[in-house]
């Protein structure tokens, strides 16, 4: 069974172009300080798990009303039963979008090969040499690169949440090279408030001018770059 910590029953922003229900899984193998979902990341703050059958029963009532389901977290690929869960959702006729940090290319390959996902959005924490610092955990950067290559074979988006002091404009040269050839990239301002590490509660992003300079760099490497 998949450990589910929350659901947003209707969203038009979590899967570009589609109306979806957004499901959030419990557990993550990173500890990015700015993450605004501590109840999904920190074991001592875990949200109560919602029974998988309850989620599936709700989705049955939305057949023909919603286009799909977005699955986020936490890190969904930490859930061993994720492919089985998604297969049940696909059997209802829904599209599926997956959000991931890219640390599990083995599962990503399985999901893509069996056509269980229609769209994948992957967080790029920063240049590879800053990954461990930003994720606050050891990271297999080879796995990150493998996931990027896999994800580029289907409809996708890569995105980076920007905290001033962690990332600078020049870092986007290396980030651009990392995702070169991608269809779409999003530069995301950090969300203030609740965070995994209290020191990030008041974190700020780059200035508007710096964001535009980073976007200009990314457009040398990707087809589309947006600023959120």
Secondary structure, DSSP 8 states (H G I E B T S, - for coil): ---EEEEEEEESSSSTTS-EEEEEES--S---TT-S-HHHH-GGG----B-HHHHHHHHHTTBTTB-EEEEESS-GGG-TTHHHHHHHHHHTT-EEEEEE-S--HHHHHHHHHTT--SEEEEE--SSGGGHHHHHTS---HHHHHHHHHHHTTSSEEEEEEE-BTTB-TTHHHHHHHHTTT-SEEEEEE---SS-SSGGGTT-----HHHHHHHHHHHTTTSSEEEE-
